[in-house]
Amino acid sequence: MKTYIQEMLKRKDLLIYLVKSGLKAEHRNSYLGYFWWLLDPLLNVLVYYFLVVIILGRGGENYPLFLVIGLVAWRCISSTINSSAKSIMRYSSIINQVYLPKSIFPLAFILTQLFNFAFGLVVVGIFLAFFGVMPGWEIIYLPLIVFVQTVFLLAVGSFLGYITVFVRDIDNLLTYIVRIFFYASPIIWEGGRLPEEYSFAVDYNPIAIIVESYRAIFMYKTSPDLVGLLIIFLLSAVLAIYMLYYYSKNEHKIIKSL
């Protein structure tokens, strides 16, 4: 495993190239280009605001701010999960020609979406200014939440990237699983609205804990759920380290399957 990590470090130039090419590829043929990184979360907010507030007549004070924080965090999480699951398959032609640490490909997609997430935070900042909400000192927890989110996505992304090579149907099934997590997490609705018997969907949902942590520091001027974040980090770190070890021992199986 030590040798494998050293090999990954030697390929840092490739990692940087994959991240840059991924960023360029997202809006390569679009007229607005990188402006979509700002426009996409704004349009999502408009769509769900129309659905929840105008059509359903729900949503309380500062609901657009509540909505944009949830959607920006969710966009990063869902995009990372979907893209990292396909990462090894996407570069199968390169993998079959040159030896490369295969775990570098899910990592590249995770870092690409993390860069996009930074633009989403700019949109959150715009909404905070528009609604006159000034975060308190709790904003210092932002790097911690982003770090925990990244470790979580690294664990999930590396696992899915490996499994999808052997079980191609995972890619199709993932669409429905991600959709379930969207509706099971307080992205467009408040967590307290669930009946008590279904509260576990928020209490033990890592995505819900991460999203609510962002809202805590941005909107409510309270500390995030540190215990929940710690549990997510520990479990994710264990899975990420195990997957790194598993990649180092079983990468030859990926080449055979491709």
C-alpha positions as CSV (number, residue, x, y, z in Angstrom):
1,M,0.0,0.0,0.0
2,K,2.9,2.4,0.7
3,T,4.3,1.7,-2.8
4,Y,0.8,2.4,-4.2
5,I,0.5,5.7,-2.5
6,Q,4.0,6.7,-3.7
7,E,2.9,5.8,-7.2
8,M,-0.1,8.1,-6.8
9,L,2.1,10.9,-5.7
10,K,4.3,10.5,-8.7
11,R,1.2,10.9,-10.9
12,K,0.1,14.2,-9.3
13,D,0.7,16.0,-12.7
14,L,-1.8,13.6,-14.3
15,L,-4.3,14.3,-11.5
16,I,-4.0,18.0,-12.1
17,Y,-4.5,17.4,-15.8
18,L,-7.6,15.3,-15.3
19,V,-9.1,18.0,-13.0
20,K,-8.4,20.7,-15.5
21,S,-9.7,18.7,-18.5
22,G,-12.8,17.8,-16.5
23,L,-13.6,21.4,-15.7
24,K,-13.1,22.4,-19.4
25,A,-15.2,19.5,-20.6
26,E,-18.3,20.4,-18.5
27,H,-19.1,23.5,-20.6
28,R,-16.9,23.1,-23.6
29,N,-19.5,23.7,-26.2
30,S,-21.9,26.0,-24.2
31,Y,-22.3,29.6,-25.1
32,L,-22.1,30.9,-21.5
33,G,-19.2,28.6,-20.6
34,Y,-18.1,28.8,-16.9
35,F,-20.9,31.2,-16.1
36,W,-23.1,28.1,-15.8
37,W,-21.3,27.4,-12.5
38,L,-23.1,30.4,-11.1
39,L,-26.3,30.2,-13.2
40,D,-27.1,26.5,-12.6
41,P,-27.7,26.8,-8.8
42,L,-29.7,30.0,-9.4
43,L,-32.0,28.3,-11.9
44,N,-32.5,25.4,-9.5
45,V,-33.6,27.7,-6.8
46,L,-36.1,29.4,-9.1
47,V,-37.6,26.0,-10.1
48,Y,-38.0,24.6,-6.6
49,Y,-39.1,28.0,-5.2
50,F,-41.9,28.1,-7.8
51,L,-42.8,24.5,-7.0
52,V,-42.8,24.7,-3.2
53,V,-43.9,28.3,-2.6
54,I,-46.0,29.2,-5.5
55,I,-47.6,25.9,-6.3
56,L,-47.7,24.2,-2.9
57,G,-47.9,27.3,-0.8
58,R,-45.2,26.3,1.6
59,G,-41.9,27.6,2.7
60,G,-41.2,30.1,5.5
61,E,-39.1,33.1,6.1
62,N,-35.8,33.3,4.1
63,Y,-36.9,30.1,2.3
64,P,-34.9,31.0,-0.9
65,L,-31.8,31.1,1.3
66,F,-32.7,27.8,2.9
67,L,-33.2,26.4,-0.5
68,V,-30.0,27.6,-2.2
69,I,-27.8,26.2,0.6
70,G,-29.5,22.8,0.3
71,L,-29.3,22.7,-3.5
72,V,-25.7,23.9,-3.7
73,A,-24.6,21.2,-1.2
74,W,-26.7,18.6,-2.9
75,R,-25.5,19.5,-6.4
76,C,-21.9,18.9,-5.3
77,I,-22.7,15.6,-3.6
78,S,-24.9,14.1,-6.3
79,S,-22.7,15.2,-9.2
80,T,-19.6,13.8,-7.4
81,I,-21.3,10.4,-6.7
82,N,-22.6,10.1,-10.3
83,S,-19.3,11.2,-12.0
84,S,-16.9,9.2,-9.8
85,A,-19.0,6.0,-10.3
86,K,-18.3,6.3,-14.0
87,S,-14.7,7.6,-13.7
88,I,-12.8,4.4,-14.3
89,M,-15.1,3.3,-17.2
90,R,-14.7,6.8,-18.8
91,Y,-10.9,6.4,-19.0
92,S,-10.9,2.7,-19.9
93,S,-8.9,3.4,-23.1
94,I,-6.1,5.0,-21.2
95,I,-6.1,2.4,-18.5
96,N,-5.7,-0.4,-21.0
97,Q,-2.6,1.2,-22.5
98,V,-0.6,2.6,-19.6
99,Y,-0.3,1.5,-16.0
100,L,-1.8,4.1,-13.7
101,P,-3.2,3.9,-10.1
102,K,-6.9,3.4,-10.9
103,S,-8.0,5.2,-7.7
104,I,-6.7,8.5,-9.2
105,F,-9.7,8.7,-11.5
106,P,-12.4,8.9,-8.9
107,L,-10.2,11.3,-7.0
108,A,-9.9,13.5,-10.1
109,F,-13.7,13.8,-10.4
110,I,-14.1,14.5,-6.7
111,L,-11.7,17.4,-6.9
112,T,-13.4,18.7,-10.1
113,Q,-16.8,18.9,-8.4
114,L,-15.2,20.4,-5.3
115,F,-14.0,23.3,-7.5
116,N,-17.5,23.7,-8.8
117,F,-18.8,23.7,-5.3
118,A,-16.6,26.8,-4.6
119,F,-18.6,28.7,-7.2
120,G,-21.8,27.4,-5.5
121,L,-20.6,29.0,-2.3
122,V,-20.3,32.3,-4.2
123,V,-24.0,32.0,-5.0
124,V,-24.8,31.3,-1.3
125,G,-22.8,34.4,-0.4
126,I,-24.9,36.5,-2.9
127,F,-28.1,35.2,-1.3
128,L,-26.8,35.9,2.2
129,A,-26.1,39.5,1.2
130,F,-29.5,39.9,-0.6
131,F,-31.4,38.7,2.5
132,G,-29.3,40.7,4.9
133,V,-28.1,37.6,6.8
134,M,-24.7,37.9,8.3
135,P,-23.1,34.6,9.5
136,G,-21.7,34.6,13.0
137,W,-18.3,33.3,14.2
138,E,-19.6,29.8,13.5
139,I,-18.5,30.4,9.9
140,I,-15.1,29.1,11.0
141,Y,-16.5,25.6,10.8
142,L,-16.9,25.9,7.0
143,P,-13.5,24.3,6.1
144,L,-14.3,21.5,8.6
145,I,-17.6,20.7,6.9
146,V,-16.1,20.9,3.4
147,F,-13.3,18.5,4.6
148,V,-15.7,16.0,6.1
149,Q,-17.9,16.2,2.9
150,T,-14.8,15.6,0.7
151,V,-13.7,12.5,2.8
152,F,-17.2,11.2,2.6
153,L,-17.4,11.6,-1.1
154,L,-13.9,10.1,-1.5
155,A,-15.0,7.0,0.3
156,V,-18.3,6.6,-1.6
157,G,-16.7,7.6,-5.0
158,S,-13.8,5.2,-4.8
159,F,-16.1,2.4,-3.8
160,L,-18.6,3.0,-6.6
161,G,-15.8,3.6,-9.2
162,Y,-14.5,0.1,-8.5
163,I,-17.8,-1.7,-8.2
164,T,-19.2,-0.2,-11.4
165,V,-16.4,-1.8,-13.5
166,F,-17.7,-5.2,-12.6
167,V,-21.5,-4.5,-12.1
168,R,-22.4,-2.1,-14.9
169,D,-26.0,-2.0,-13.8
170,I,-24.9,0.0,-10.7
171,D,-24.8,3.0,-13.0
172,N,-28.5,2.7,-13.8
173,L,-29.5,1.8,-10.3
174,L,-27.6,4.8,-8.9
175,T,-30.0,7.2,-10.6
176,Y,-32.8,6.0,-8.4
177,I,-30.7,5.7,-5.2
178,V,-29.5,9.3,-5.6
179,R,-33.1,10.4,-6.1
180,I,-34.3,8.6,-3.0
181,F,-31.6,10.4,-1.0
182,F,-32.7,13.7,-2.4
183,Y,-36.2,13.3,-1.2
184,A,-35.1,11.7,2.1
185,S,-32.8,14.6,2.9
186,P,-34.0,18.1,3.9
187,I,-32.9,19.7,0.6
188,I,-36.2,21.4,-0.2
189,W,-38.1,20.7,3.0
190,E,-37.3,21.2,6.7
191,G,-36.2,18.2,8.7
192,G,-38.8,18.7,11.4
193,R,-41.7,18.1,9.0
194,L,-41.2,14.3,9.1
195,P,-43.4,12.2,11.4
196,E,-41.4,10.9,14.4
197,E,-41.3,7.3,13.1
198,Y,-39.5,8.5,10.0
199,S,-37.1,10.9,11.7
200,F,-34.2,8.4,11.2
201,A,-34.2,9.5,7.6
202,V,-32.6,12.8,8.8
203,D,-31.0,11.7,12.1
204,Y,-28.8,8.9,10.5
205,N,-28.5,10.4,7.0
206,P,-25.0,11.6,6.3
207,I,-26.2,13.9,3.5
208,A,-28.8,15.4,5.8
209,I,-26.2,16.0,8.5
210,I,-23.8,17.8,6.0
211,V,-26.6,19.9,4.5
212,E,-28.0,21.0,7.9
213,S,-24.4,21.8,9.1
214,Y,-24.1,24.3,6.2
215,R,-27.4,25.8,7.1
216,A,-26.4,26.0,10.8
217,I,-23.3,28.1,10.1
218,F,-24.8,30.2,7.3
219,M,-28.4,30.9,8.4
220,Y,-28.9,30.0,12.0
221,K,-25.6,31.2,13.6
222,T,-25.2,28.0,15.5
223,S,-22.5,25.3,15.6
224,P,-23.0,22.3,13.3
225,D,-23.6,18.8,14.4
226,L,-20.0,18.1,15.4
227,V,-20.8,14.6,16.7
228,G,-22.6,13.7,13.5
229,L,-19.7,15.1,11.4
230,L,-17.2,13.2,13.5
231,I,-19.0,9.9,12.9
232,I,-19.2,10.6,9.2
233,F,-15.5,11.4,9.0
234,L,-14.4,8.3,11.0
235,L,-16.6,5.9,9.0
236,S,-15.6,7.6,5.7
237,A,-11.9,7.6,6.5
238,V,-12.0,3.9,7.4
239,L,-13.8,3.1,4.1
240,A,-11.5,5.4,2.1
241,I,-8.3,3.8,3.5
242,Y,-9.7,0.3,3.0
243,M,-10.6,1.1,-0.6
244,L,-7.1,2.5,-1.2
245,Y,-5.7,-0.8,0.1
246,Y,-8.2,-2.8,-1.9
247,Y,-7.3,-0.9,-5.1
248,S,-3.6,-1.6,-4.5
249,K,-4.2,-5.4,-4.3
250,N,-6.9,-5.8,-7.0
251,E,-6.2,-3.4,-9.8
252,H,-5.3,-6.2,-12.1
253,K,-9.0,-7.3,-12.0
254,I,-10.0,-4.0,-13.3
255,I,-7.9,-4.3,-16.4
256,K,-9.2,-7.8,-17.1
257,S,-12.8,-6.6,-16.7
258,L,-12.3,-3.6,-19.0
